[in-house]
């Protein structure tokens, strides 16, 4: 647990602290991970992970995965760095090698772009990670035989797991925690799942109440690190993420950068993380199997997997209202609910989508401003995991031509009030649905990606 002073801290002044120190990392023989941090010499944090049941770590394993353990230590530290956003970091467990340092500097700056913007900081944090560590030889990648697919309970991870399953590889699922939608998705898939658990230092909540800075962090990068470590210890060749190409698109420009709610899901971070993992001597490949596709193309594919329609959810607002309901249902009144409804609608019958969500959001006039905002009409694209403005425009154009949807109240207003403000070429459905060649998907999976996502 946190150091004693943290538990009794009534007032926290972020400006007092100058360095986040990476103090110690350990993994025991049962896969229990302990990561220690400190703000200056005053406040200690301890974060813990339990790798999936059945994990056994020998001395030889410990030496083999030390690079990935160090990566997790550095990346997970962002949760504690943000309390004060100090100017510097201290790598007391050793300095990261060059590619790893590049990843960390991106995550601790642009990965905190939304956090800095929302907290009205004077500038983006830009701590420098001293790069002087040993550069390991890049690992040789094996042909894909066993693939670990992290699942989050939404439509994207369903399409990812079904794409990899189509390749006839040995597929297992992975999650950090076991919220209801993930458990339901795994049950529908019938695939085995490895479950890790994370315990954030409880002192973090104390500091937040006392005045620490708080906000969005690059959480996907932390999950990817735990997945890579699990894959290495359990003999998987690859971690196949479910990040789409539109995750690389930002929300607003600020302090000279494209502030992106989904920065840690972007292709840039995927490339940086893949390079760091190889540099740290792991043979595990990391890539997003959905990267060639837009959210609209993923929704088209997901619409065909009806067995999952009663299991999935992507709503984050429910969790913020009540953590016990995380991924348990749809609130039907947040940007994520609206976006998922919008991109599924062109490929789904209205009655079926009503059954899935419990309402018809596109037939409720009060929902119009929220749907318009998905095209950045009336403001910036929301800070949520929603697709590009062009994707929402493409979905609206498809609904305008669909007799099942075109008379719905919100669709009529979007067609009458939003579409005329954009060029006729903006939001072309055919261009939006086309697959991109800018990705890290191994060649041996491309035929399956095209089969699932290309039509």
MOWO-V36253 format. One record per run of one state. SS is the DSSP state (H for helix, E for strand, L for the rest). FROM is the first residue (numbers start at 0). LEN is the number of residues. If there is no record, write none. Layout:
BEGIN
SS|FROM|LEN + SS|FROM|LEN
END
This chain:
BEGIN
L|0|3 + H|3|4 + L|7|6 + H|13|3 + L|16|2 + E|18|9 + L|27|4 + E|31|8 + L|39|3 + E|42|8 + L|50|8 + H|58|6 + L|64|1 + H|65|11 + L|76|1 + H|77|4 + L|81|6 + E|87|4 + L|91|6 + H|97|10 + L|107|2 + H|109|9 + L|118|27 + E|145|5 + L|150|4 + H|154|12 + L|166|3 + E|169|7 + L|176|3 + H|179|10 + L|189|3 + E|192|7 + L|199|3 + H|202|8 + L|210|8 + H|218|16 + L|234|3 + E|237|4 + L|241|3 + H|244|4 + L|248|3 + E|251|3 + L|254|2 + E|256|3 + L|259|3 + H|262|3 + L|265|1 + H|266|13 + L|279|5 + E|284|4 + L|288|6 + H|294|9 + L|303|2 + H|305|3 + L|308|8 + H|316|5 + L|321|1 + H|322|3 + L|325|9 + H|334|11 + L|345|4 + H|349|8 + L|357|3 + H|360|3 + L|363|1 + H|364|9 + L|373|15 + H|388|12 + L|400|8 + H|408|13 + L|421|7 + H|428|5 + L|433|9 + H|442|11 + L|453|2
END
